[in-house]
Amino acid sequence: MHDVVMDDLAVQVLDALPDDDARTEVLDLLERVQRSPRSFPDVREIVGAEVHEAFGHFCWMRYAVHEGAVEVCDIGWLN
């Protein structure tokens, strides 16, 4: 399993989610990302680095893969 590093914006967004169910969905998606970070679409051509996007039912996550770590860059929630 990879380590996870969340930048300040991702932490703020996680804290601002509407309820525990939303946080659980985001954390479940994060767990899936940790297990297999490169299995999600690579959008590097858009941002110029190895960046991937993963989607849950109501959430999405943009993250970078580094040697042994997953850096969460942004989290979104559909209202």
C-alpha positions, 0 to 999 in steps of 0.5 A: 500500500502507498503512503498518502500525502494530502495538501492543505486544499484537499484537507480543507475540502475533506473537512468541508464535506457535508456529512460523515457519509460523504467523508466515508465515500471519499476515504473509500475512494482514497483506499481504492487509489492507494491499492492501485494508484496507476489503474485510474486515468492518467491525465498528464497531457492536461496538467503536464505531470503524472496526475490521475483522476478517480471517481466515486458515486458523488466524489472525484479526486485528482492525485499525483503518484510519486515513488511510494506515495500518493499525493492528493491534490484536489477532492470534489463533491457533487451536491 
